Amino acid sequence: MSCPFRLRPLRQTFQNRCRVALIALAAAVNWPSAAVAQEPLADQVVSITVGGTIRTSAGEPIGDVSIFLEEKGNATPIATKTNAAGAFLLAVTHAGTYSLRAAKSGWRGVVADSLTLAHGDKKRVDLVLEPLPPANSTSAPMEFKDEPNFTVAGVTDWSNLGLHGSDTTSRTSEALAKETLALKSGEPGTRSASSRYDLALAYQAKGDFAQARQQVRKLLAAADDAQGHRLLGDLDERLDDPLEAVHEYEQAARMDPSEQNYFEWGSELLLHRAAKPAVEVFTKGSSAHPQSARMLAGLGAALYSAGSYDDAARRLCDAADLQPADAAPYLFLGKIEKATSAPLPCSEEKLARFVRGQPGNALANYYYAISLWKRNKVSENPTSAQQTEELLEKAVSIDPKLDEAYLQLGVLHFARGDFQPAIRAYKQALAINPHFAEAHYRLGLAYQRINEKTKAQEEFHTYKQVQETEAAEIERQRRELRQFLIILKDQPTASSPR
């Protein structure tokens, strides 16, 4: 599937041109001023803005960079330049698909392709330019044994294009990314802080991340080390600067390719929807640290986000084998088992072991039931169906608030034609979670089957309302978490973020 943005070298011919009006709106939107090449026509209405910054990989702003915004299918590019703070702002009069190009003499330019703009968008695109080597330079490039096959070139706002699979898949990918990040707090990721960082850590503990970052930068200026770069990455992320954060995590891994540094680098890439780079980093980390179960769990989450569902399941099964008592790999496996339509390799076996090892775990019973249910739909084995129901009943007896297990019980009864038990199960799910959109929809279907048309329509109406509210909240959260723009080095045209 195509990706939402494509980055390509400037040497490629630009075929897509734009005919848009660009104006400097610094005063209106509190953005640093930028020079603009053309004034808008008087009768044009600006409803879309595209702004951002151009910086070096060290975070320094680059002024006087030429910025070109080009609309697909149109002929004439309109340009502006960054100001001394590296900032630019462009205004667009109509929706469409655009390319944003940044160029400056002596620097390697970057293009963000397939930038989809809709009315009302305030799109932010932050890019990184690298200096070109001098023409007469004979020095060899710095070597790194794990040189990545990608470059994080910038960040931009969320785009819902280019995601693998359905919205359910996208939501599962996002949940797995957050849960992978949560594994950083586990024992393998414990930071052995030295006394030099005590003050920075104290600021961090108080929530004063700006002061903590300032302190770490001072320390790194005096003594450069991997621990400082890793801590700086944590602080940059907390201060909503993911571009700086990912570069700090990468630098930490370059200086010290430890399990923790690989994991934090890969987690940051995955969090900001750079699935393929995350797969690469977690793969290298797993090779370097083959006994790390959380590295394999992170790799499984990244592979799922990249659309490789079977490979994702295999890596999670490997993680479960490394640490059979750890619930995390099983929970990751259960999430992707629930989200995929076809049974996954090794999933049923490992989830069965999860139940045997932790029989009092409600989610263990629930996810194993999901695995059996999927296989029963193929085999129509009555014994498997009975076992599925028993597992679901046990799950809700352990955790009476497990609304998803009640929903699945309703699905099971509905498939048998037992509509009244299905209705009771769906109502129990909604009693726990009145905003459970799928439960409203399935309850409406069950009412239809018993000819309760008025109740069915009420549930369908509620389903639509809940779904719209839920979708708006998810969209808000996605826009708050920006995504990386990636250049893949082994392809003539690279993609971002997946």
Secondary structure, 3 states (H helix, E strand, C coil): CCCCEEEECCCCCCCCECCCCCCCCHHHHCCCCCEECCCCCCCCCCCEEEEEEEECCCCCECCCCEEEEEECCECCCEEEECCCCCEEEEEECCCEEEEEEEECCCEECEEEEEEEECCCCEEEEEEECEECCCCCCCCCCCCCCCCCCEEEEEEECCCCCCCCCCHHHHHHHHHHHHHHHHHHHCHHHCCCCCHHHHHHHHHHHHCCHHHHHHHHHHHHHHCCCHHHHHHHHHHHHHCCCHHHHHHHHHHHHHHCCCHHHHHHHHHHHHHCCCHHHHHHHHHHHHHHCCCCHHHHHHHHHHHHHCCCHHHHHHHHHHHHHHCCCCHHHHHHHHHHHHHCCCCCCCHHHHHHHHHHHCCCCHHHHHHHHHHHHHHHHHHCCHHHHHHHHHHHHHHHHHCCCCHHHHHHHHHHHHHHCCHHHHHHHHHHHHHHCCCCHHHHHHHHHHHHHCCCHHHHHHHHHHHHHHHHHHHHHHHHHHHHCCEEEEEECCCCCEEECC
